[in-house]
Amino acid sequence: MTRSAKKFTLAVAAAALILAVPAAARNLPYQESVRETFPLSPGGVFALQNVNGSVTIEAWDGSEVVIEAQKRSDSQACLAALRLEFDATPRRVFVKAHFPDSRCREDGPRGEGRGQTEVEFNVRVPRFAQLDEVRLVNGALLVAGVEGGVKASSVNGKVTGRRLTGSVSLSTVNGVVEGEFPFLSSSDQVDLRSVNGAVRLSLATGVGARVKAATTNGSIRNDAGLPVTRGRYVGSTMEGQIGNGAAEISLRTVNGAINVSVK
């Protein structure tokens, strides 16, 4: 359903159909599907917060944000308590998953589940939307095709950016960070960082950038001919210019390798 400029909050509760599926589905047999559509003006902002579950955000040529969410739990009572909040105007669409604590299972049949819940999001946003404060705690994140800029992070999970343009910040604490850029302008800044995981950058041939990279425990490799300096005891750094050096790129990790490829 499409909403106008009116700001609102929508709580998705147990009224939707709950489907039982085989326990093999990660032992979360109770599921509920949610789908919402909101208009977003050119250059508008999309933001999302999720605690448990993967998120995929892909750009498309439409002018609306299309959100598909799959709620899962090992307890029917906890699934009913898992709430999705949608706060939308034509300039900004915000989505947040509100998770119950594990005591929610006490409202269901005795011995039902351990209160485990998750939400998997698949989202389409207008190509020139700005992604701001897309934050995950436990889950992988994929952002593809967005050209309006991205600021996104996870705590435990891989973070991947594909076919991105504009200023981009991608980070995680535990996991790999990958960024792929077909084009960058002189005003673009790219920051890719991890604490425990590799950082991988892929630039299309012809993209110019000034690159700085540093790792405490790991190697640095590149096929652009940039010089790598090894620390006396630990760590490695790399700094140099690719092409015309238009954009600025920073790559950092503590425990992991860094790789830069141009192709």
PyMOL commands that set and color helices and strands:
alter all, ss='L'
color gray80, all
select helices_A, chain A and resi 76-81+102-107
alter helices_A, ss='H'
color red, helices_A
select strands_A, chain A and resi 19-20+30-39+45-52+55-60+64-73+83-88+92-98+117-126+130-138+141-144+150-156+159-162+168-174+177-181+189-196+199-203+209-217+220-222+228-230+236-242+247-255+258-262
alter strands_A, ss='S'
color yellow, strands_A
deselect
rebuild
show_as cartoon
